[in-house]
Amino acid sequence: MRRRNQKKRCLQSGRRNGIISINYRKPDIIVVGGGPAGSYAAWTAAENGLSCWLLEEHTAIGLPRHDPGWLIDTAFTEQLADRIKENLRIRRMSAFRVRDPFTGEVREEIPGGGYIVRRDLLERELAIRAANAGTRILLKTRCTGFLKENGRVIGVKTDREDLPELRAEVVICADGLHSARDGRAAGEITAGENLDFGSGVNLELANLKDAEPGTVELYLAAADRDLNYKHLVVHEEGQCFLSFSSLSNFEEFKKRTDNILSEKLRRAQCLDVGGYLSRRHSGLFFKTLVKDGVIFIGDASGGGGAIHGMIQGQLAVGVAARAIEKNDSSLNILSRYQDLVRDTFQGALFYWFFVRKNYGTFTDWIERMRNIRVPEV
């Protein structure tokens, strides 16, 4: 990616009809969403001399927390960990295990498996680095739609009185599954897609019994909905993240006496509750990932996994930089991103619920992940 000279940004305040407004010089890129995909894209853009604005609808980057914090094993993951480890607690995994929840039998044990990190702190660290590189971050700024000119996206509309419209050369949409359900992606790229949404709570728990820090344990029990694909992400001694359909479901699950996971959780206490939106086919990218003027990354593109989303962010910025250099953000130029995503992740999708059907074993699946290579754009 060729580094461009950072554009000077002019920010001035004025008042019109009693409303304070901000006059600004149009940035190269607007990134919508401050999760790992969006924050990493903003960091990459600013590092490469592109003027970038990062828009986040919540009051803080990293909150609310939606994810247990497993970063799957890839060469990209190793490079990322090496860059951020001085400022952030990031633990190399000792093992990924697939277990029978009733007998405790370990069906598969894979050494390593990636890293475990507090997802909220990871997002903040990425946003800090984006800001230090020159990104302008706007919190409490919800995008309500796209600005279009002759069918091409030229910016976004927001719910802020002082910034009702923001224009950019390219928009990168990274606002998660909400975008696919009822946001930007819903009106642009989700027609004909399988949108089987669900929701639940991701819990931070303490006083966990008999669990090794730095591991992910996956429990498979096809006939038991509450146990099947339950995955325990153990961060520290006695402390983990685990998802349930609701808090009451968690409390009832602890009372069960027929499985080892309930035994581990018997005396566990909840420290934090984060809601999440899920999609059964998350990880299978939508057929369309770009439109004129806009690129979709992360969960907003149908993808899954924080590492996959960050890699997409890097690819998106590389293609956007080419488009800006050519002064052409049409589909003809931006479609290169879609080709790169397909080529990069071919055979290595974070398609959680269909690993055994598509890959045979989780060992083979993780090995495919380790073979992901991010191309130069």
N, C-alpha and C positions, 0 to 999 in steps of 0.2 A: 504494500500500500504506500503510495507516494505521499509524503508529508507536504501539506499545503501551509502557506503562511496564515497565521491566525488572523481572522478578520477583527477589526476593532468594532466593539459593540457600543452603541450609544444608548444609554438609558436615561430618560428624563421624565419627570413627573409634571403633569399639568392638570387643570381642572376644567371640565366642560359640563354645563348643566348640573353643577353640584356634585359630579362624580369625578374622583381622581382617576386619571388615566395615565398609562405609561407609554411613552413613545420609544420605540426600539428599532434597531436595525435588524432586518430579517436574518435569522441564523441559517446556517447551512442545513442543519438537521434539528428536528424536534423529535424527541423520544417520549412516547406516552407510556408511563408506568415505571416505577422505581424498584421493581423486583430485581432478581439477579440478572435476568436477560437484559432488561432495560438499563440498569445501572452499569453493567459491563459494556453495553453498546455505547453509552454516553462517555465512559472512560476511554474506550478505544477511539471514539471520534475526536475527543479533545486532545488526546495524546498525539494524534496524527494531524493536528493543526486545523481541524474543522470546528467552526463555531457551533455549539450545541446547547439546546435547552432541554432539560429533563423535567417532565411534568408528573407530579404524583398527587393523587386525590386525597390521600390521608394526611394526618398531621405530623407524621414522622416516617422516614424511610425505615423499612424493616418491620413496621407494625401496621395492621395486625399480622401475627406470624401464622403462616399456613402450612409449614413443611417441617418434617423432623430433622432435616439437616444432613442427609446422606449425599455425598458427592461421589458419583460412581467413577471407577478406575479407568482413566484414559491418560494419554500423554499430555493432553491439555490440562487435566486436573493436576498433574504433577507440576506443570509450569505455573499454574495459578497458585498452588499451595506455596511454592517457592517464593513467589512475589509478595504474598500477603502474610506469611508466617511470623514475621517480626512484630506485626501489630495485632494479630488475631490468633486466638487459641484454636488451632486446627489439628485434630488428632488423626494420625494415620491408623487405618483399621488393621486389626490383627486377623480378622476372619469374617466371612459371610457364610452363614449356616442355614440350611433348609432342614426343618425338623418336623417330625410327626408330633403333634401336640398332645396326643393321648399316651404314647409310649415314651416320648422323649428321644426316640431314635434320630440320630443325625443322618439324613439321607444324602446330603451333599455338604462338604466343607471346603470352602475356597479360601486359601490364604490371601490376606490383603482384601481387596475389594474397593479401595478408594480411601476417602477421608470422611470424618464426621466433624461437623461444625455447627455452632448456633446459627441458624439460618438468618435470624434477625440481625445478628452482629455481622454476618457476612455481607448482607445487603448494605448495611451502614458503611462498612469498610470500602466496598466498591463505590458507593456514592461519594465518600470522602475523597477517594482518589480521582473520581470524575471531577469533583469540584476543584481540587487542587490543580488539575490539568487545565481548567478553564471552563468547565461546564457550568451553566447557570441553572440552579435547581429551584423550582417553584412548587412548594407544598400547598395543600388545600386547593389544588387546581384540577378540577374534574373536566375532562374533555366530553363534550356533549354531542359532538359530531365532526364531520370533516368539512372543511371549506373546499369547494370545487370550482373549477373554471373549465368550461367545455369538457366536462366529464373527468378531468384530471384533478387529483387531490393536490391542493396548493397550501394547505395548512389545516388548522383545527379550530373549532369553536369551543369555548370554555364557559364555566358557570361564574367566572369572575367579572364583576362590573368594570374593573380597571383594565382587564385584558379579555374582552369578549371574543376576539379573534386573534389568532397568531398564525403568521405565514412562515414557511420555510421552503427550501429547495426540495427536501425529501422528508417525509414523515416515517418514523419507525414505530410501529404499533406493538407494544409489549405489555399490554394491560391484562394479561391472563385470561382465564376461562370465562370471566365475566364479559370480556370482549366477544368471545365466541357465542355466548348465550344471549346477550342483549346489548352489546356495545358496538364498537367499530367493526369488528370482524363479522358480526351477525348480519350486517347489511351489505357486506362486500364479498365474502369468500366462503360462506357456510351453506349456501344453497345446495341441497342434495346430500349433505353430509349427515353421518350418524351422530346426533347430538343427544346422547343418553346421559343426562346430567344427574348427579346426586350431590349430597352434602353431608357434612359431619363435623366432628370436633377433633382437633389435634391437641393432645394433652401433654404437658410437661409434668412428669411424675417423680416423686422422691420416695425413698424407703423401698426400693425394688429389691427383691431377694434373688440370689443365685444368678446373676447376670454379669458377664465380663465386659468391662468398659472397652470401648473401641470396637464393638462388634455390631453386626446387624443379624438378627435372627428372624427368619421367615417361617411361618407355620402354615402348612397345607393340610386342609381337611375338606375335601370337596362336598361332603354331605352336611357340613356345619357352617352356616352362613356367618356366624359370629367369629369363627376361628379361621376360616379359609383366607389365605393371603394376609393374615394379620402379621405385621412386621414391627419388631421391637428394635429401636435404634438406641443403643446404650452409649451415652456420652461419658459419664463419670461413674464412680462407685455409687450404686444405688439410685442413679438418676438417668431417666430415659425419656424418649418421646414415643407416643403410641396413639393411634387414631381409633375412634369409635363413632358410632352413629349419633350418640348423644351422651351426656353425662350420666343419665339414668342407666343407659346401656352399659357403661363402664362399671357402675356400682353393682349392677346385677351380675356382670361377668365375673367380678372378683369373688362372688359367692359360690361359683361353680366348683365342684370337686372332682371333675372327670378329666382334667387336663393340666399340664405342667405350667402353662402360661397363667392361668388363674391363680395357681399356687404362688408363682413369682410375684403376682400383683396383690396378693391377699391384704397386705398391710400398707400398700402404696397410697401416698397422699398426693393430691393434685395441687400443683403450684401455679399453673397457668393454663388457660383454655383459649385456643384459637380456632375459629371456624374456618372451614375450607369448602370449596366447591370442587367436585370431582366429575370425571367423565370416563366411562368404562373403556372407551377406545382412545383415551389419552395416550399420546405417543405415536399414533398414526397420523402423520401430517395431513392437513387438508389438501385437496387436489390443487387448489389455487393459493399461492402464498404472496403474490404481489399484484398490485394494480398500478395504473398510471399515478406516479407520485407517492406511493405508499408501499412499505414492506412490513410484513407481519412476522413476528418472531416469538419463540417460547410457546406457552400455552395458548396464546392468541392465534397461533398458526396451526393448532391441533397437536403440537409436539408435547413432549413430557420430559421431565428431568431438568434440574437446574443447570447441569453441565451442558446438556444439549442446547438449552436456551442461550447460554453464554456463548457457545460456539456459533450459534445462529446470529447473535449480536455482532460478533466479529466479522462474519461473512457479510451481513447486511451493511455494515459501515464500509467495508471494502468496495462493495458494489455501488453504494450511494456516493462514495468519493469519486468513482469513475463517472457516474452520471453528472455530478456537479461540475467536474472538470470539462465534460463535454457539453455542459449547459443543456442537458437532455435527460429528464427524469421520466421519460415515457416507459411504457411496458417493454418496448423493444430493448431498452438498456437494462432495466431493473430485473427482467426475467432471468438474467444470468444468476441472480441470487437463488432462484428456485432450482435451477440446474445444480448449483453448488451444494445445496441442502440435500438433494436426492443422492448425489454422488458421495457426499461425505458420510451420510448415515445409512447408506444402503446396507441392509443386513445387520444393522446395529441400532435398532430403535429401542427407546425406553418404553416398551409396550408391556407393561408389568403383568397383566392378567393372562397373557397368551404366550409367555416365554416357553413353556414346555411344548406347546403345540407347534410353535414356529422354530424353536431352536433345539428341542430335545431335552436339554438340561440347562440349569442355571450356570453351570460351569462353562458350557459352550457360549452362553449368552454373554457372560462377563468377559470371556476371551475375545468375543467380537468387539466389545466396547474397548478393550485394550488396544485393538488394532485400528481404532479411529484415528485418522490423520487429517489435520485441518490444512487445506490448501492455501497457498498464497493467492490473493485476489488481484 
